[in-house]
Amino acid sequence: MNIIRVFPQRTRYTPDDDMVFIGDPPGLFIPEHDEIRISCTFTWDKVECERLKYQWEAHTDKRVLLGGPAYNSPCDTFTPGLYVKHGVVFTSRGCNNCCSWCCVPEREGKITELPECEGNIIQDNNFLQTSREHKDRVFDMLKRQFQICFKGGLQVNLIDDHFISAVQGLRIKELWLACDTDAMVTTFMSSAKKLTKAGFTREHIHCYALIGKTLDMDADEARLQSIYKAGAMPFAQLYQPINSEIKAEYNPTWKKFHRMWSRPASIRMHVEKGTSMWDYNT
């Protein structure tokens, strides 16, 4: 089936084959197709994606569908290269946690294992909640890969000896952990210590860190500092309310804070040299 996929903007994960388009139709020429799908990831893009559906319907006599995570479309399967570029794979869907800031359980339900497919970037929402047998099948696949990244956010209290032993035998580029609350810091530091002892460095260990949810910048900075000092590179992510139709706006102080704590060079300068690239209050 020839499917044109349309996205409101390009990201580094967007597929790049000839059946992928960003935004409006490209003039008169459209490849032969059986169906057009408008893919919407974020709820604040829904208005634009609905406009794009109207525009594409004017250029085809085939069916034009609108869906994606923002519309809670079913996602109990995964087709490599369809909505994310080749190399990025989901080996599971869902998550068994119920974090107040996360929409995954609502959209995808409890953890469900998928058939493994070839790829070097594991994007699962919670890979470590899958069974040991599933993990071992994925690790066997990854032995054939290079520049391996676990990008979905590894749950720190599930990083055990089995996982560490397995990834030591792989060509790891990045291991992305998550530390989104102050209550997670102690467990995060213990897991980071295990990974460091296993030979991984800050070049390998990265950490998503939610900021702005409580609007307590001092607490967020203390957590980010702890992540760095534990041997990981933090990556701050500004909180966005679940299912909001409008992207949350933050004042310039928060934007500066976020920018500094999402760029490795500025983080190193800020933490290691004791200097601040940004005066948060100006």
N, C-alpha and C positions, 0 to 999 in steps of 0.2 A: 504494500500500500504506500503510495507517494503522499507524504504528509508535509505540508508547509507549516513550520512552526514560527510564530511571531512573538517577540518579546518587547516590552516597553523600553528597555535599555539593555545595553550589553554589559556583562560582567566578565570576570576572568574565567567563569565556569560556563558561559554560554557556548553552545555548539557552534561550529564554524563551517558547516557544510553548505552546499548550494541551496538547500531547502530552508535555510534559516534567514529570517529578516528581522530587522530592528525598526519598530515604528510603522510608518505608513507604507502602503504599496509602492513599489519602485516604478512608477510610470505605467506604461502600457504592457511591458513584458513581465509575465509571471510564469515560472516553470510549470510544466504539466503536473497536475496534482489530482488527488482523489478527495482531499479534505484539507481544511486550514484550521489550525488550532492556535488560539491566542492564549499564551501562558502567563498567568499573573501570580507572582510569589507573595507580594506584600499588599496588605489591605489598602494602603494609601495610594496604590497604583490602580485601583479598580475603576475609577472614573476614566482614566486614560485608556485602560484596556477595553472598556465598553465603547469608547470612541473609536478605537482601532478596529473593533469588530464591525462596526458600522461602515468604516472606510473599506475594509477588505471585502465585505459583502457586495460592495458596489463594483468590485473588480473580478467577480467569479460567479459562476452558476452552481458551484459546489457548496457543500455544507461548511459553515464557519462556526466553530465551537469556541466557547470561552470557559476557561477553567484554571485550575492550578491550586496551590496551597491556600491562597487568599479566599477561594471559593469552597474550601474543604472538599476538593475533588478526591475521589478514592485513590489511594496510592499503595495498594497492597502488592504491587509488582514493581519491577524496575527493568527498563530497556536501555542498555548502554547507548550513549550518544544521542538519545531522543530529546531530552530536555536539559541535559548537562553534557559537556564535552567528553569525548572518549578518554578513558583513563580514570575518570571519577566514577566511583561505584557505590551503590548502597547494597550491603549484604543483609540488612535488616531494616525494618520499619518500626516506628513507635518507640515508646519508653514506658517503663512501669512506675516512674516517679510522677509526682503531681506538683511540680514547682509552680508557684503562683505567677511567675513571670513568663512561663513557657507555654506555647500553644500546641506542642507536639502531641501530648496525650489526647487532647480534644480532637485533633485533626487525624491522627494516625492510630490511636488506641494503644493497647499494650504491645510489648515487644513481639514482633513476628519475624522469624528467620526466612530469608529468601535464598534461592539457589545462588551460589557464588558465581561470579563472572570475572573476567580478566580486567585488572586495573591496578593502579599504584596509589590512588588516593581514596582512602576509606572514609566515606562521608556519613556513616551511620549516626543517628542521633544518640544512641547509647550502645555501642558495640559490645561493651563489657557485660551487658546484661544478657547476651546470648549464651547458649549452652557451650560447654567445653568442646563438644564434638563439632559444633558449628565453627567456633574459633579455630580449631585445628585445621579444618578444611580451608578456611580463609588464609591461615598462615602458610599452608602448603602452596596455595596459589601465589602468595606474595613472595615465595622463594624464587619465582621466575621474574620478579619485578625489580626495578631500580627506582631511586628517589622516592621511597615510600613515605607517605604521610597519613597519619591518623588525624583527620581534620575535624571530625564531628564533635569532639569534646569528651575526653575519657573521664568517666566518673572516678574520682580519686580514691574513694574507699573500696573500689573493686580492682585496683591495680595490685595483683597478687604475684606470687613467684612464678606461676604458670605463664602469665602474660609477659613478665620481664624476661624469663628464659627464652620465650618464643621470639620476642622482638630483638634480642641480642644476636640472633642468627639471621637477621634480615638487614637489607640495605636501607636503613632508616634515615630519612631526611628530617622529618618533623613528627613529634608526638605532641598533640594538643590536648591539654587537660582543661578543667574548668574549676574556678573558685569564685562563685558568684555572691557569697555572703560571708560575713565575718565568722560565722559559726563553722565554716568549712576550712578555715585557715590552718588549724592544727593538723587536720587529716591531710590537707594538701601538702604541708611541709614534710610530713612523714613519707608520703608517696614520692615527692620530689627527691627526698634523700635516698630512697631505694633506687630510683632511676639513675641518680648521680653515682651511686656506689656501683651500679651495673655498667658504668662507662659512658653514660649520656651526659652531655653538657648543655649549657644554655643555648647553644646553637641548635640543639635537637628539641629541647623541652620548651614548649610555649604554653601559655595559659590564657583562656578567655576569662575576663573579669567584668561582670556587670557593674555599671556605675550609674548613679543618678536616681536610682529607684527610691531611696530615702532622702535624697537631696542633702546628704551629709558628706561633704567633700573631704573633710578631715578623716572620717572613717574609711572612705573609699581609698584615699591616698595611703593610709596606713596598711590596708590590705594589699594594694599594688606594690608597696615597698616590701612587704613580707614575701610576696610571690617572687620578686626579683632576688631578694637576699637568700631565698631557698634554692636558687640555682636555675630559675626559669625566666623566660622572657614574657612579661605580661602584655596582654592586648586588651585595652579597655573598650567596652561596648556600651554605648548610651542606651539606657532602658527605653523601650517603646511599649506602650500599653497594648495588651492583646486585643486583636480585632478592631483596633482603632482605624477609622476611615481616613484619619489625618495624621501625618507623621508628626510626632511630638517635637516642639521647638525648645531649644535651650538657650539661655542667655550667653553672651560672649565669654563670660568667665568659665562656664561649663564647657563651651566649645574649645577653648584654649586648653583646659585641663584634659579633655578627651584627646585632643590632637597630640599633646605631649606624651600621653600614656598609651598611644597606639603606634608610635614610631620608634623603632629600636635605637636609632642614633640619639634622639632626644632623651630617651629613657636612660641610656648609658651616661650621658652628660649630667643629667639631673641626679642620678643616684651615685655613680662612681666618683664624680668630681665635686659633688656637693653644690652644684650650681643649678639654677633654674633657667630653662630656656624661656619660660613664660611666667609673667607676673599675673597670677590668676585674677587678681583684684583690679586690674587696669585694662 
